[in-house]
Amino acid sequence: MLADLAAADVEFLGFHVFAGSQNLSADLICSAQRRTVDLILELARKSPPIRYVNLGGGFGIPYFDKDHPLELSAIAGNLAELLGTAIEPQLPEARVVIELGRYIVGECGVYVTRVVDRKESRGRQYLVVDGGLHHQLAASGNFGQVIRRNYPIAVGNRLGNEAEEVVNVVGCLCTPLDLLGDNVSLPRAEIGDLIVLFQAGAYGFTASPTAFLGHPPPVEVLV
């Protein structure tokens, strides 16, 4: 089929291979990149000249306590070797790109929502906020996570205070899925206080059901 493209009336540029997302292991990313290049070089033997090679992304950011930041030096060395010994000699016309969306913007975003109510139910304390999964679906655990874990969370106007209670931070939607913080230790928060979720710059607003129940969209501020 690839060989047929050379005679067809289409503009064939190259390949885009996606190998995964949110990876914090440099060894696994390097392995995926090597396998990706092997695959592309094999396909390129049967295709028109290659002008575009997208090696995907997968670079993760730490969201949770046990996560460690990704070590880039090994990945950089691996990419340099692949370019110098494989891609450039065999695909000299190809522009090589990688996708780093989450890695670039994920840690830059902060989601802020306001406490509108406090309540106790069956011995558990709840903070009800005016945001929720319609703004931050990934933080609620409903964006493909197998095991839900809390994003880094704080009471924004009480950052210097010690944790005083274990609470559940829930949104304002009529679904038990609208959960932003499950059994989190926080300073005591009152109505009007600000709940802050960090690492919220990727897969937040644009990946959320913003029209859920007709609630207004959040304000986005670039600082």
DOLUMMAR-630059 format. One record per residue (C-alpha): residue number from 0; x, y, z. Coordinates in steps of 0.001 Angstrom, whole numbers. Layout:
seq  x  y  z
NUM  X  Y  Z
...
REM end
This chain:
seq  x  y  z
0  0  0  0
1  2804  2436  836
2  4425  1739  -2520
3  1134  2596  -4243
4  1183  6073  -2723
5  4074  7062  -4934
6  1832  6704  -7980
7  -1302  8077  -6341
8  -2471  11666  -6426
9  -1768  12316  -2726
10  912  14204  -881
11  2581  11754  1463
12  4767  13466  4066
13  5809  10784  6502
14  4942  9018  9722
15  3526  9864  13114
16  3960  7117  15720
17  2324  7452  19146
18  3742  5104  21766
19  2083  6287  24981
20  1649  9139  27421
21  2669  10275  30918
22  5819  8184  31070
23  8300  8952  33856
24  10850  6294  32918
25  13679  7550  30716
26  14671  3957  29896
27  11199  3117  28609
28  10990  6297  26554
29  14402  5606  24997
30  13352  2055  24193
31  10113  3277  22611
32  12002  5809  20513
33  14452  3195  19249
34  11636  820  18312
35  9761  3679  16659
36  12765  4580  14507
37  13254  934  13550
38  9613  739  12465
39  9768  3977  10487
40  12953  2966  8677
41  11394  -346  7737
42  8239  1345  6421
43  10274  3982  4611
44  11775  1332  2335
45  8342  860  747
46  7112  4442  747
47  7687  7693  -1135
48  10488  9969  169
49  9938  10790  3834
50  9831  14462  4792
51  8247  14240  8228
52  8924  11955  11192
53  6966  12403  14417
54  8396  10267  17214
55  5483  11014  19527
56  5923  12168  23080
57  5103  10394  26306
58  7196  12681  28529
59  5457  12729  31899
60  5326  15093  34852
61  5101  14160  38552
62  1554  14380  39869
63  1715  12305  43025
64  3923  11877  46082
65  5883  8878  44797
66  6428  10278  41304
67  9937  11385  40337
68  10670  13983  37633
69  11759  12607  34296
70  15537  12530  33699
71  16104  14180  30337
72  19835  13649  29830
73  19493  9981  28889
74  16662  10782  26480
75  18654  13593  24884
76  21625  11287  24340
77  19401  8598  22870
78  17753  11034  20465
79  21107  12433  19364
80  22345  8925  18595
81  19180  8030  16650
82  19398  11212  14609
83  23088  10892  13848
84  23294  7191  13116
85  19879  6271  11744
86  17472  9016  10734
87  19732  11598  9099
88  21772  9084  7052
89  18733  7124  5854
90  16052  9837  5769
91  17990  12977  4865
92  14894  14957  3833
93  12934  14257  7011
94  12054  16893  9580
95  11993  15146  12958
96  9657  16317  15700
97  8578  15156  19139
98  5475  16169  21075
99  5987  17616  24549
100  2614  19195  25283
101  2039  17899  28821
102  5729  18189  29699
103  5788  21858  28667
104  2479  23120  30068
105  1351  20612  32698
106  3265  22065  35619
107  2500  25642  34542
108  -1240  25441  35198
109  -2965  26035  38515
110  -6686  25463  38987
111  -8381  27631  41612
112  -11914  27093  42884
113  -13807  28571  45836
114  -15425  26797  48788
115  -19180  27395  48765
116  -20219  25018  51542
117  -18992  22735  54309
118  -20883  19676  55408
119  -20552  16423  57332
120  -22027  13166  56095
121  -21651  9820  57853
122  -18704  11092  59827
123  -16832  12458  56801
124  -16100  16117  56214
125  -16802  17653  52808
126  -15769  20902  51195
127  -18089  21797  48329
128  -16498  24066  45720
129  -17883  26027  42791
130  -15764  24074  40283
131  -15352  20399  39608
132  -14933  17782  36924
133  -16513  20067  34307
134  -13351  22173  34628
135  -10780  19539  35614
136  -11864  16093  34471
137  -8394  14577  34807
138  -8008  15777  38388
139  -11311  14130  39280
140  -9913  10756  38213
141  -12324  10300  35308
142  -9881  10656  32433
143  -8850  7037  32073
144  -7153  6510  35426
145  -7425  2930  36662
146  -6705  3913  40260
147  -7756  7397  41311
148  -5113  9484  43099
149  -5234  13078  44263
150  -3496  15846  42390
151  -1397  18149  44611
152  -3975  20233  46450
153  -3895  23099  48945
154  -5982  25828  50530
155  -4573  28703  48545
156  -5163  31482  51071
157  -3895  29350  53981
158  -638  27996  52555
159  1298  28688  55746
160  -1166  26835  57989
161  -722  23303  59276
162  -3137  20581  58199
163  -5963  20269  60721
164  -8468  17905  59179
165  -9051  15202  56598
166  -11655  16248  54070
167  -13155  15377  50735
168  -13190  18188  48200
169  -16185  17825  45907
170  -17572  19867  43048
171  -20997  21330  42515
172  -22352  18776  40042
173  -25003  16188  40855
174  -22762  13147  40487
175  -20502  11250  42895
176  -17830  11370  40190
177  -17322  15074  40928
178  -14443  14560  43340
179  -11304  16735  43382
180  -9751  15560  46641
181  -10357  12243  48423
182  -9383  12084  52106
183  -6842  14877  51859
184  -5200  16525  54869
185  -5698  20295  54694
186  -5854  23328  56943
187  -9419  23996  57988
188  -11141  25765  55133
189  -14254  27885  55412
190  -16764  29173  52911
191  -15009  31657  50659
192  -11567  30045  50920
193  -9711  29018  47768
194  -8891  25427  46905
195  -5905  25132  44574
196  -4980  22153  42398
197  -1478  22110  40957
198  -117  20351  37827
199  -3305  21462  36086
200  -1914  22889  32854
201  -2555  19835  30672
202  -5747  17871  30102
203  -7708  20339  32183
204  -10263  22747  30799
205  -9931  21636  27166
206  -10373  17957  28122
207  -13391  18488  30384
208  -17179  18439  29826
209  -17496  22197  30203
210  -21203  22322  29315
211  -22188  19782  31972
212  -25523  20940  33466
213  -25060  24352  31873
214  -22547  25679  34379
215  -20515  28655  33134
216  -16941  28080  31995
217  -14055  29078  34254
218  -11966  32168  33664
219  -8539  31453  32188
220  -5788  33846  33245
221  -2298  33966  31739
222  316  35326  34157
REM end
